[in-house]
Amino acid sequence: MAYHKTDHYDEDLTLKLTNVYKEAIGLLGEDTEREGLIKTPERVAKAMQFLTQGYQQDAVAILNSAKFSESVSEMVIVKDIELYSMCEHHMLPFIGKAHIAYIPNGWITGLSKIARVVDVFSRRLQVQERLTVQIMDAIKESLNPLGVAVVIEAKHLCMMMRGVSKQNSVTATSAFDGELLNNHITRNEFLKLISSKLD
């Protein structure tokens, strides 16, 4: 039995992107008709649609789809959320982890939805600084929490593969709001918890 993978992509957009990538590969000096490259333009066209699918997704709607009334007011932390995004300056990946906390104010959301919010904004052409704030703002808008914190640590291939070629540099960004901004004890608790490892 032959293997058939089923993908769902916009056919018109895929065709247009395929033609663009085929031309680009040719301009770089490659033979687009050689065996290893014949299907590459189409593969890249589909890969880019997947890597930028966040433009078609609504982070607040995702959070609201699993929003529950609860009286708890203790900090909720989801840490070490893997993220993969594309630098908008060079369209090269940056890869890292997000650590997110919020203090409920009558509402909580499903834990997986926090990770999905990271995906929504990371699957766009991005800068890490904006990504950090967008995640925080979506949580604020949906849950109206007493406080929110987002910390992202990432390695940028635009720094590792080209330019300064610094292999071990890590970029950290943070955004804080409410109690997690104004109460240094609460903020320090968050920072301590995201840096600790479970035994």
Protein Blocks (a to p, Z undefined) as FASTA:
>chain_A
ZZdddddddfklmmmmmmmmmmmmmmnopafkbmklmmmmmmmmmmmmmmmmmmmpcfkl
mmmmmcccdfbfbdcddehiacddddfklopacddddddddddehiacdfklmmmmmmmm
mmccddfklmmmmmmmmmmmmnopabdcdddddddfklmmgmjopakbccdddddehjll
mmmklmmmmmmmmmpccZZ
